[in-house]
């Protein structure tokens, strides 16, 4: 959304909408195979990690040890939740 300038630029807006729909479809598919509480939280956590990686790689946002620690905690929490 940041690159779309509030949905005023077409290519970033189309990319955002495509990724949003793709994520929703993948989440819906995953919910058929597992409990909603696990899938929903796992998807939110993995989306947060993906956003951090994407923003650092493509938007050149700063990376700090705190951000890295937060990502590690999210990944660990998702792994724990999936095993429960």
C-alpha positions in Angstrom: 0.0 0.0 0.0 2.9 2.4 0.7 4.1 2.3 -2.9 0.6 2.8 -4.2 0.3 6.3 -2.7 -3.1 5.6 -1.2 -4.2 3.4 -4.2 -3.6 6.3 -6.7 -0.9 4.4 -8.6 -2.2 1.5 -10.7 0.6 -1.1 -10.7 1.3 -1.2 -7.0 -2.4 -1.1 -6.3 -3.0 -4.1 -8.6 -0.1 -6.0 -6.9 -1.5 -5.2 -3.5 -5.0 -6.5 -4.5 -3.6 -9.6 -6.1 -1.5 -10.5 -3.0 -4.5 -9.7 -0.7 -6.8 -12.1 -2.7 -4.1 -14.8 -3.0 -3.5 -14.7 0.8 -7.3 -14.9 1.5 -7.6 -17.9 -0.8 -4.7 -19.7 0.7 -6.0 -19.0 4.2 -9.4 -20.3 3.2 -7.9 -23.5 1.8 -5.7 -24.0 4.8 -8.8 -23.7 7.1 -10.3 -26.7 5.5 -7.4 -28.9 6.8 -6.8 -27.4 10.3 -8.5 -25.6 13.1 -9.5 -22.0 12.4 -7.8 -20.7 15.5 -4.5 -22.2 14.5 -4.6 -21.3 10.9 -5.8 -17.8 11.4 -3.1 -16.9 13.9 -0.4 -18.7 11.9 -1.4 -16.8 8.7 -1.3 -13.5 10.5 2.1 -14.2 12.0 3.5 -15.4 8.7 2.1 -12.3 6.9 3.8 -10.1 9.5 7.1 -11.8 8.8 6.6 -11.5 5.1 5.9 -7.8 5.4 9.0 -7.2 7.4 11.2 -9.1 4.9 9.5 -7.4 1.9 9.9 -4.0 3.4 13.5 -4.5 4.1 14.3 -6.1 0.8 12.3 -3.8 -1.5 11.4 -0.7 0.4 14.9 -0.4 1.9 13.5 0.0 5.5 16.0 -0.3 8.3 16.7 -3.6 10.0 17.5 -3.7 13.7 18.2 -6.4 16.2 14.8 -5.7 17.8 13.0 -6.2 14.5 14.9 -9.4 13.9 14.1 -10.6 17.4 10.4 -9.8 16.9 10.4 -11.9 13.7 12.1 -14.8 15.4 9.5 -14.7 18.2 6.7 -14.7 15.7 8.2 -17.6 13.8 8.7 -19.5 17.1 5.2 -18.8 18.2 3.7 -20.0 15.0 5.7 -23.2 15.2 4.6 -23.8 18.7 0.9 -23.1 17.8 1.1 -25.5 14.9 2.4 -28.3 17.1 -0.2 -27.8 19.8 
